[in-house]
């Protein structure tokens, strides 16, 4: 029996659902940053997205489900970026991340949103579990990248050392996000000089 071919209409419907979900997630991130997780209502998110609250409930059961989707979406983007075969200047990437203050809500985790999620994780087990899964997946991907050795400049560290350095990279990233919320006007020359001294140490085999 032949498999049923994909129907163009079905593909268009799936694309529309995905576009609507993306629209809601972008609006929700904006609202969570501006109002906080508890201060932002579904009505606020609906207004920001330019749609009715009833329509949002067709895609998400509530704010918790939205924030879980944001975590999943961010992880998918980060893992996709890491899987690209390209040369990476980690220091430049960290500085670029520091400079992204959430103007593009679809790229990178806004620092205020990251802190909001972290605080909510202390109260909500489902969000805590989601963030834990995010952290473990990212650490594993970073360790895998650090353990590879190829023409794109991956350092080829031993497995155990790659695991340690991956954790240090996560701590560095999270520390930069906290610093971004407290000192957004930090001297970029100072920041780059500090990172250029420290980051290469993470890539050395000993």
Helices and strands as residue ranges (DSSP letters): H 8-35, H 42-49, H 53-56, H 63-83, H 90-99, H 111-121, H 125-147, H 159-182, H 188-203
